[in-house]
Amino acid sequence: MTDNRAPRRIRHEVADAVAQMALSLALSVVVAGLFVLLVRLGTR
C-alpha cells in the first residue's frame, strides 16, 4: 500500500514544481516582452 502511495506523492510534487516553473517562465517572458516593447516605443 505504502509503495503505491509514495510514487504518487512524488509525481504530484514534481507536477506542482513543473507547473510553478512554467508559470514563472511565462511571467518572465511576458515581462520581457513588455519591456522590449516599451524600449522600442521609447527609442522611436
N, C-alpha and C positions, 0 to 999 in steps of 0.2 A: 504493500500500500504506500509506504513512505517513498519507495523507489520511483513510483509513478508521479508522485506529487512534487518531488524535488525538481525534476527537469522542467515541469510546467512552470514552477515559480521562476526558475532561471530564465525560461523563454519569455515570460511576462516581463521580467526585469529588463531583459535585452530589448524587447519590443518597445518598452517605455523609453529606454535610453536612446534607441534609434529614432523614435518619434520626437524626442526633445532635440536631438541633433538636427533632424530635418527642419524643425520649426526654427531653430537658431540660424541655420544656414539660409532659410527662406527670408527671415527677417534681415539678416546681414546683406543679402542680395538686394532686397527692396531698398534698404537704406543706402547702399552703394549706388544703386540706380538713381535714386532721388538726388544724391549728392552730385553725381555726374551731370544730371540734367540741370541742376542749379548752377554748376560751374560753367556749363556750356552757355546757359542763358546769360550768366554774368559776364562772360567774355564777349558775348555779342553786344 
